[in-house]
Amino acid sequence: MRVCVVGSGGREHALAHTLARTADVVVTPGNPGMAAPITVTDAPVEEVEADLYVVGPEAPLVDGLADSLRSAGRAVMGPGADGALLEGSKVFMKEVLSAAGVPTARFSTFDVLEASAALDYLETLPGPWVIKTDGLAAGKGVLVARTLDEARADVSAKLSGASYGDAGRHIVIEEGLDGEECSLLVLCDGTRAVPLVPAQDFKRIGDGDAGPNTGGMGAYAPMPDLDAGTVGRLMDTTVLPLVEELRRRGIDYRGVLYAGLMLTPVGVKVIEYNVRFGDPEAQVVLPLLASDPAELFLAVANGALEDAAPPAFSGDAAVCVVMASQGYPEHPRTGDSIEGLTPSGQSVAAVDGATVFHAGTRRHTPDGPFYTAGGRVLGVTATAPTLAEARDRAYAAAEPIEWEGMQMRHDIAARAAGAAPAVAGEGAG
């Protein structure tokens, strides 16, 4: 099977790497870290001939890329623009959640003309306060404010357009939730939905969840305390009612549904839905997939999950450590030379079970050194029979990689693995 992956980041690198086990994979536009047997092209996706198209990022899905490909008779794993609105508009997402009866945080929505009402609404919530842009903001349009003054300032900045332009002129304010976070990635074929292994990501830039929210600084899978029975109950509460509500609205959702969940003391609540593989969750979930990914994704695209075997997994664990540029997330610096990579873009440490997924790199010549070209630059993922071993391997593979001002967390999966955080500049120890 020939599969075309659309995108250029770490998620798309993980998709291509996994699909290349069983398929001929071409990626557009790809990135310089994607090495053979993956083929990279800068051709428009419409000009790439393939049996299956897997759309990685959310923006082209919101813009209707899956619709245009399907109208040309192509098999696509990715929702149309109507389904992608779940991520394209948080206001729409909350409205669908309410209609489906899916538990979520208490919330209200406000637009640019309702700034005074938004500030008044903050007073009705106990804090912390969660303020989200309605539109796409590359995973960074969310603030969890710990003080009322911080919340007020963020509401004013978003609604004025100072923070995120038009994406922030319509906002959702909701109550903060306490509990364990869970990223549940689910394959949907328009009628059926099957879960992949649950993962947990780390949004804050610094160790101990310090600093601002990012697109994700690391992840691990599976979550040790979530067995198959628990995942089934999460599906019954948070995913299946949503899929039914989408069908009721005439939305044929074929793709990945990312349910961002909070496991609170009073039960599960949905934080958000995304309409594609999470990043960096894809980098830890996909390497554990034992099923033929191309056949599984084609079944999703064709609305035929009923005829496919349920997803099978290796039984291993995976940990991903993200390495980011100086200044990320507010003002990432690019153009720094990256040390510690082989010519193929992997770690010179050559750790068993480790893979470096490129998210924001470039080369001036095809065989030249790699340079930073984004906020999140690399995701170093490792698999192993246990979470503790996977964590050790990931940090060991990350250890020789460096550039000026590089940022990374040293506590990814530490608590779940029962390990001490890695020391800055050293492996997990």
N, C-alpha and C positions, 0 to 999 in steps of 0.2 A: 504494500500500500504506500502511496505517496501522500505525505501530509505537509501542509503549509501552515506554519505557525506565524502569526502576525504579532510583531512587537520587537522590542530591543532591550528589555531589561532583564533582571535576574530571574523573574518569574518565567519569562519566555525562554531563557537559557535552560532552566530546570525542565520546562515542558519539552524542549527540543532534545535535551540529553536523555530524558526518559523515553520519549517516543522513538528515538534512534535505536533503541534495543531491538525493535521489531519492524520498523518502517523506514522508508526513504524520506528524510526530513529536509525541507527547505524553509528558511526563515527570512522574512522580510519585515523591516530592514536589517534585523539582526544586530550583532555587535562583534567587535574583534576578538572576544574571548571564546566565541563559538567555533570550535575546531572540528576537523573531519572526525566522523563521517557526516557531520551536519554541513549542509550547503547554505551559504548566506548570499542573498541577492538584494539589490536596491530597486528591483523592479516593483511597480505597483502590484498590490495583491491580485487585482483583477486580471493581470497578465500572467500570473503564475498558475500553471496547470497542476491540479492535485485532485486526489480522491476525497480529501477531507481538509477543511480549513478550521483551525483552532485560533480564535481571536483572544489574545492575552490581555491587553489593557482595557480599562473601562471606557475611556473617551471615544474610541471608534465604535464601540457598541452603542453608546448613547447617541452617537451621530448616525446610526443606522447601517453600519457596514454589513452586519449579518443579514439584514433585509435585502440589501443590494446583491449580495452574493447568492442568496437563496432565489431571488428573482431571476438570476442567471442559471438556475438549475444546479447550484453547488450544494454539497453537504457541509453544514456549518455547525460547529459546537460553539455556541454563544447566542444569547437571547437577542431578539429584535429590539428596536428602539422602544417599543411599548414596555417590554419587560425590563430593559436596562434602566428605565426611569426609576426603578427601585433604588439605584445608586445615584442616578443623575439628579434626583430631587429627594432630599431627606423629608421634606414636607409630604410629598406623595407617599414615601415609604411609611411614614407614621400613620397616614390615613388608611393605607392598605392594612397595616398591622391592626388598627382598631377594628376595621371591618371584618377581618379574619378572626378576631378574638384572641390574638397572640399577645401574651403578657409582655409589657414593656414599661419603661420608666414613665412617670408622670411628666407631661410635657405641654407646651403650647408653642404656636408659631407666630412670627411677627415679620412684617416687611418694613421697608425703609420709611414709610409714613407712620409707623407705630412705635417709634423709639421710646416715647414716654411710657406707653403701655408695657413695653418689654422691660423697662427698668422697674416699673411697679410690680411686674410678675416675679421678678427676682426676689422681692420681699416676701412672697408667699411660700418660697421653698426654703428648707432648713439649711441647705448647703451640704456638701459642695455643689456647685452649679456647673452644668455642662452646656456649653454654647457651641452650636454647630452651624456651619454654612449650609445653605440649602443645596447649592451647586457643587460641582467637582472642585476639589482643592488638593489633589495629589496626596490624599491621606493625611493632610496636615491642617484641615479646616476645623479642628475640634480643640476646644480649651476646656480643661477641667479646672475651674477656678476654686481656690481654697478660701478666698476672702470675698466679701461682697464688693469691695472696691475694685478688685481684680475683675470680677464678673461684670460690673458696670462698665469698666473701661473697654473690655473686649466686646460687649454688646454695641457700644458706641462706635468702636473702630470697624466692626463688621458691617453694621447697617449703613455707615457713612461711605463704605466702599474703600476705606483706607487700608484694610487688611487684605481682602481678597477680591476687590473689584465687584463686578456684578454677581459673582458667585456668593458673596456674603450679604447682599442687600435683602435677602430673605433668610431668616434664621429659625432654628429650633432651639428652644431653651428647655432643658429637662433636669430632673433631679439626679444627683449623683447616686450611684449604686455601689454597695460594698459586696465583695465576694470574690470568687475565683473566676477569672476570665477563660473563655473557651472559644476557639475558632473551629466551627464545624463546617467543613466543605462537603457539599452535597451535589451529586450529579442528577440533573432533572431532564427528562425527555419529553416534557409537555404534559405527561400524565403521572408518571412514576418518579420516585425520588429515592436514591440510595446514598447512604453516608460513606465518606472516607474516614480514615482514622482522625480523631480529634487532635488538635494542636493548640499550643499556647504561644502567643507572640508577646514581645516586649516593646511597648510604644515609646517610652520615655528615652531621652538621649543618654542619660547617665546611670551608673550603678545605683542600685537601691531605688529605682524609679524616680530619679531626680531629673529636673530640667524639663524642657518643653516636649510636647508630643512630636513624634516623627512618623514617617511611613512604616516604621518597624525596625528595630535594632537587633533582632534575633528571634529565634523560635525553636520549639522542640516538639516532637511527636513520638509516640502517642502520649496522652495524658494518663499517668499511671492509675489514677483513681476512677477513671471512667470506663467501666466494662461495657460489653455489648448491650446488656439490659438497660443500663443507664442511657447509652446513646439512643436506643430505641425509644425511650421515654422522651428524650429531648426532641427527637424527630416528631413524635406524636403531638408535642406541645408547640413547637416553634417553626416547623418546616411544612408538614403535611397540610395544616390549615391554610398556610400561605399559598401553597401550590393550588389548592382547591379554590381559593379566592381569585387567584390569577386566572384559572380556567373559567370561573364564573364571569369574569370580565372579558373573556375572549382572548386572553393572552396565552399564546402557545410558547411556553418558556422552555427552551432547549439549550442547556449549557450548565455552567457551574453556578450554584447558589452558595454564597459564603454567609453563614449565619454567625455574627459576632454576638456571643452570649455572655451573660453574667450569671454565675451560679450563686445566688444570694441565699441568706438563711431562710427566706420565705419562699424559695423556689426560683426557677430559671426565668430570666427576663432577657428580651432581645435588645441589644445595644444598637445594632445596625445590620442591614443586609448589604452585601456587595454582590456584583453580578459577574464575577470572574474569580479565578484562583487568587487567594491572598498572597501577598508578597511581604514577608519572607515565608509564609506558611507553605507555599508551593514547594519551596526548597527542602522542606522536611517531610512533607506528605508524599510527594511524587516518588522520591527515591525508595520509599517503603512499599510501593505498589508492585505486587507480584503478578497481577493479571497483565495480559497484553493490552497496553494502554491505547494503541491505535484502534483495536477492535472495540474496546469499551467506549471510547469517545465517538466512534462511528455509530454505535448503537444509540448514544445520546442524540446525535445529530439526526438520525433517522426515526426517532421516536420508538425505538425497539429495545429498550432495556428489559422488557419482559422476556425477550428471547436470548438475552445475554446472561452469562453466569455472574453472580454477585462479585463485586470487587474483592480480590484476595490480596493479602499483605504478607510480607516476609516474616513478621514476628520480631524484627529488629527495632531499634530506636534510632532516631536521628536528631541532631542538634545543628542549628545554623547560627553563626556569629557574623553579624553585618559590620563591615568596615566602612566608615563614612568620612567625607571630606571635612577639612577645617571650616568652621562656620555653619555647618549643617545643624538644624534645618532652616534657620532664618536666611543666612547668606553664605551658601556653600562656595568655597573656592575651588576652581578647576585648574587643570594644566600642570599639576605636580607629577613628577616622575615616580612611578611605583617600583619599589625594590622587592625582591623575593619571589618573583614569578618566573616560570620557565617560558621559553618561546611560545609554547602552546597555551599559556595563560594559567597554568596550574601552580600550586605552591612548590617551591624548591624542596620543601621538607618531605614530599612524597609519602605522606602518612597513609597507611592502609585504610581504605573506606572513605577517604576524604576527597571532595570535589570543590573547586572554586567556581562559583557562578558569577559571571560578570554582569553588573547592573549599570555602571556608569564609567566605562573606560573608552579610550581611543588610542590609535596608533598613527604616527605620521607616515610610516611605511609598513608594508604587509608583515615584515619580519622584525620590525623595530621594537623598542621598549614600549610598555604600556604607560599611559598617562590618565590621571583622573579627569572625568568628563561629566560629573554629576554629583549630587549630594550623597546618595548611597552608592558606593563604588563597587564593592565586592561582597558576596555572601559565601562564607566558608562553611560548607556542610560536611558532616561526617556521620556515617552509620556504623552501628556496632550492636552486638547482642544485648547490651544493657545501656540505659540512659547515661550512666556514669562514664562508661567507656566511650560512648559517642561524644560526650562532652569533652573528655580528655583529648580525643583525636581531633576534634574541631579546633580547639585552642592550640594544639600542637602544630596543626597545619597553618594556622593563622600567625604563629609566632614570628617567622622570618619575613612576613610581608609588612612593608611600612612605606610611608611617604610623609612629608612634612605636614604636621598638624592633624594627622590621622586620628579619628575618634572611633572607639569601640567599647562595648560593655564587657565587663569581666565576670558578670554574674548570671549569664544566660543559662537557664535550666539548673542553677546551683541548688536551689531549694528542692526541686523535684527529684534531683539526682542524689540528694543528701551529701552534697559536696561543698567545700569552701570555695568562694569566688576565686577565679584565677587572678594572679597578681599582674598588674600592668606590665606589659613587656615580657611576660613569661607564659608558659603553658598552664593548663588547669591544675597541675601538680598533684 
